[in-house]
């Protein structure tokens, strides 16, 4: 038997499974465009969006001196507390472990006072979840104007909620009025990160019989220009990006595309983007406007787990397509590459930290046993669990060892908490727990990866399988 040398992806480019997914059972794959098929230079894009939002606020008379986008100030997956004007990092259970008020990180005492009895509930309008890279400029602008509010530089009578909603509207208007997109089209080389592997990955899927669909909220003129810039240079001679997709739907208005019954229009003049109401099935090779997921299912003769949708927005892309339609889902997390790279670099220290934590657990167990021995010896109601001549003296000896070990653990634990971002740490972790963002990824995304072209490595016939999911008692039994 020939020993095949199968190409594998590096960890930064691998595809990770929350639920087993067999690509051979998928008949159609839908793709979002922005930050999914087309990756932007995040700093350049968000700096531009920030500047446009700041200009809107200047029109309201808000001060703008010294207000500049800081890409290190925020990360995706954080939560804005509109009520208190804080930016939060929470565990998968909603416990807040870190917070900033404006540019100032809260102390442990302040954190406890504000959130000891509060759990982050994403259904509560008090909390705004930063679930896409487009949230970064908004959050950075908000934090800086919280500082201005506290300094008394904003109009009298405004609260934190007023500041947030004004900033949100300024950013939304910047996206809606087309200025940002015109700038991108004028300088695509500045804003778009090209991916030479992407076309081949999609060609593999199409050649293997998958129907590929582009379903984007962007309008036709923008989508056509951006896709042509990002794809056509890598297409075979005489072909364009359109040859990859059997269906193109623009201005889809996700998540309403998945939840509603918006009518479908056909783009009958692609040069002038003229529309005509369309009844019946979606025609292959044409461009459509609006519509809804049910029309797609009926047109393809497919439903549920026969369709995979790939996007970067937890709620707009994978939440509703999973929860309402039972489509299979793939989440694109571009930050995963830098996160995994940081974890790999830290791995030797992580192993050292785990060894020390195991020792710490044993010492803590000894402390508990010695305290019980001292208690029973003092009260005399039962024999002590351990026989030592002087439980109190032994207790002090073990506590001294534990304190010394804590001094060794502390710098490594702090370093682990600052991986990838000095203030907020990793995207997918909150201390030793999963982050709230990781919980949303786990809940709604069957698989996740850093970019669509990563499917080039496993190919169109891959089976993405989850490993055995350990519970705390599994880990304990295996370790013991």
TORGUKOL-56526 format. One record per residue (C-alpha): residue in three letters; x, y, z. Coordinates in steps of 0.05 Angstrom, whole numbers, plus 5000, padded with zeros to 4 digits. Layout:
<pts>
ALAXYZ ...
</pts>
This chain:
<pts>
UNK500050005000 UNK502750684981 UNK504051155039 UNK500851805018 UNK503852455042 UNK497652865052 UNK498453625055 UNK495953915120 UNK494554625141 UNK498754965194 UNK494755085258 UNK493455815240 UNK490055595175 UNK486354975199 UNK478854865202 UNK476054725271 UNK469654345286 UNK464654465341 UNK460053945310 UNK461753405260 UNK460653635189 UNK461453215126 UNK462553655066 UNK460353085021 UNK453253165048 UNK453153915030 UNK449754074964 UNK450154834965 UNK454655335000 UNK452656065011 UNK457856595025 UNK457757285055 UNK462557775022 UNK465458305069 UNK470658005116 UNK468757315090 UNK470457235016 UNK473857915015 UNK478458095072 UNK479858815088 UNK485859125121 UNK482359195188 UNK486459785213 UNK485660185149 UNK478160045142 UNK476460185215 UNK480960805217 UNK476961075158 UNK470260895189 UNK472561215254 UNK474561855218 UNK467761895183 UNK464061785249 UNK468362315283 UNK466662805227 UNK459162675239 UNK460062825313 UNK463963465296 UNK457763695258 UNK453963635324 UNK459064085358 UNK462563525395 UNK470063645406 UNK474663215362 UNK481663445381 UNK485762845403 UNK480462345383 UNK484061825341 UNK482861085325 UNK487160625368 UNK486959905341 UNK489859635406 UNK484259945448 UNK478759445429 UNK477858735403 UNK471958365374 UNK467757965424 UNK467358505478 UNK460858785504 UNK458859515511 UNK454959675574 UNK450760245548 UNK448060405617 UNK454660505654 UNK459060695594 UNK463760105603 UNK466959605556 UNK466858905583 UNK470058225575 UNK465757655601 UNK466256905609 UNK461656425573 UNK456856475633 UNK456557235630 UNK461157375689 UNK464958025677 UNK472457915689 UNK475058575660 UNK472159255645 UNK474359945621 UNK470760595632 UNK472961025574 UNK480460925568 UNK481260725642 UNK481259985662 UNK477059875724 UNK480459635787 UNK478358965818 UNK474459345871 UNK470859765820 UNK469359155777 UNK466458775836 UNK462159365858 UNK459359465788 UNK458358735766 UNK458358275827 UNK450858165818 UNK450458275743 UNK450957755688 UNK451657975616 UNK445257775580 UNK445857915505 UNK438257955500 UNK438358565547 UNK438559225507 UNK443359475561 UNK448859055528 UNK451459125457 UNK455558545432 UNK461558685387 UNK460558095341 UNK463958345278 UNK470358705259 UNK466059295237 UNK464659415312 UNK471859635327 UNK471260355303 UNK464660445339 UNK467360175406 UNK473760585402 UNK469861225387 UNK464961085444 UNK470460975495 UNK473861625477 UNK467462015482 UNK465961705550 UNK472462035571 UNK469962695542 UNK463362605578 UNK466862505645 UNK471263115631 UNK465063545620 UNK466663685547 UNK459963435518 UNK453263795519 UNK450063835588 UNK444963305605 UNK447762735563 UNK448462045595 UNK452561445574 UNK446661165534 UNK445961815496 UNK453361805479 UNK452961085455 UNK446861185411 UNK449661825381 UNK456261485365 UNK452560885337 UNK448361325291 UNK454561695267 UNK458061045248 UNK451760755216 UNK450861385174 UNK458061335152 UNK456760635126 UNK449960805095 UNK451761435057 UNK456861075012 UNK462861515028 UNK466760925058 UNK465460474998 UNK467261014948 UNK473961094983 UNK475160344981 UNK473560314907 UNK478260894895 UNK484060554931 UNK482559804934 UNK489959634941 UNK490060025007 UNK483959695038 UNK483558985009 UNK488058405029 UNK488557944969 UNK488457184977 UNK491456794919 UNK488856124947 UNK481556324949 UNK479656204876 UNK482655504875 UNK478955314939 UNK472355524908 UNK473855194842 UNK475154534878 UNK468354584912 UNK464754764848 UNK468254204809 UNK466053714863 UNK458853894849 UNK457254414901 UNK452854994882 UNK456155634906 UNK452056254923 UNK454056964940 UNK449157264990 UNK451457945013 UNK448458575044 UNK452659004998 UNK449359324937 UNK450859064867 UNK455459614842 UNK460059544902 UNK459858784905 UNK461358714831 UNK467359184834 UNK470258884898 UNK469458164875 UNK472558324808 UNK478558644842 UNK479558074891 UNK478057484845 UNK478857614771 UNK486457654772 UNK486556924796 UNK481256654749 UNK482856254685 UNK483456674623 UNK476756884596 UNK473156774662 UNK470957244718 UNK468757154789 UNK461557064764 UNK463556384736 UNK464556124806 UNK457556264831 UNK451055964807 UNK447156504845 UNK448657214866 UNK444157574915 UNK445858294936 UNK442558774985 UNK440258155023 UNK438858535088 UNK441357985133 UNK439057775184 UNK432157935155 UNK434157505096 UNK433856905142 UNK428057115186 UNK423157475139 UNK419657425072 UNK422658015034 UNK420758014960 UNK425857834907 UNK427958294850 UNK432158124790 UNK437658594768 UNK435758664695 UNK440859184676 UNK447459044712 UNK450759684686 UNK445360134715 UNK442959654770 UNK435759684746 UNK430959214783 UNK424758834764 UNK420258434812 UNK421757694804 UNK416857124817 UNK418756394817 UNK425356054823 UNK432156384823 UNK435356324754 UNK442556084752 UNK447556604727 UNK443157204744 UNK443857734798 UNK438257844847 UNK436558374899 UNK433458234967 UNK429257614974 UNK429557105030 UNK432456435049 UNK426056055035 UNK426356274962 UNK433456004959 UNK431355334988 UNK425455264941 UNK429655464880 UNK435154964897 UNK430454424920 UNK434654384984 UNK433654545057 UNK436554485126 UNK443154115132 UNK444054055057 UNK446254785056 UNK452455085088 UNK452855835101 UNK459556175111 UNK460056865143 UNK463757295193 UNK457957575233 UNK455657145291 UNK448457385291 UNK447457645221 UNK450557035187 UNK450856415230 UNK445956515288 UNK439556585248 UNK441456105191 UNK442855575245 UNK437355715294 UNK431555825245 UNK433455435182 UNK438054905210 UNK443055055156 UNK450154825171 UNK454555415189 UNK461855625183 UNK464556245218 UNK470456635190 UNK474956915245 UNK480857275215 UNK483757415284 UNK484456665294 UNK491156675258 UNK494457175305 UNK491156845365 UNK493656145349 UNK500556415332 UNK500856745401 UNK498456105434 UNK503855695398 UNK509256185420 UNK506856155492 UNK506055395492 UNK512455225531 UNK510455715585 UNK503355455583 UNK505954745599 UNK510155025655 UNK504055395681 UNK499754765679 UNK505054375718 UNK505354915771 UNK497654945775 UNK497454185786 UNK502354275844 UNK498154845870 UNK491954405870 UNK495553875911 UNK497954395961 UNK490954695967 UNK488153995980 UNK493353916035 UNK491354586065 UNK484054366066 UNK485653706098 UNK490154016151 UNK484954536168 UNK479953986178 UNK484953596221 UNK486054216265 UNK478454326270 UNK477053606291 UNK482853606340 UNK480354246371 UNK472954036375 UNK474253296387 UNK468053026352 UNK471752566303 UNK478752316286 UNK482752776241 UNK483352596166 UNK490952616170 UNK495552426228 UNK500752956240 UNK503753156307 UNK502153896299 UNK496854036244 UNK497354786255 UNK504954806245 UNK504454356184 UNK498954806157 UNK503355416162 UNK509055036126 UNK504454846068 UNK501655546064 UNK508655826058 UNK510155356000 UNK503455555968 UNK505056295974 UNK511856185942 UNK508655795885 UNK503556345874 UNK509256835865 UNK511956395809 UNK505156295777 UNK503057025777 UNK507557295721 UNK505956715675 UNK498456785689 UNK498857525674 UNK502657395610 UNK497456885588 UNK491957395601 UNK495257895555 UNK496457455494 UNK494657815430 UNK492158445466 UNK495358785525 UNK488758995556 UNK483658465535 UNK487757855522 UNK485557285476 UNK479257305435 UNK476856615455 UNK478756595529 UNK476756975591 UNK481756775644 UNK481656015649 UNK474555985621 UNK471956065550 UNK470056775533 UNK462856985519 UNK464857065447 UNK467556345445 UNK460956105473 UNK457156435416 UNK462056125366 UNK461155445398 UNK453555515399 UNK452255745328 UNK458155565284 UNK458854825265 UNK465954975241 UNK470455585244 UNK476855805211 UNK480756435195 UNK479156495120 UNK475156155065 UNK481455945028 UNK483155475086 UNK478354975056 UNK483654875002 UNK487554435051 UNK482253915070 UNK478753965002 UNK471453884982 UNK470753165007 UNK473153295078 UNK469853055142 UNK470653545199 UNK470053145262 UNK469653375334 UNK473953025385 UNK471252745449 UNK468653335490 UNK471353275560 UNK467453445623 UNK471153645686 UNK470652935715 UNK473652645650 UNK479753095658 UNK480352915731 UNK479852165719 UNK484952185663 UNK489852595704 UNK489152165765 
</pts>
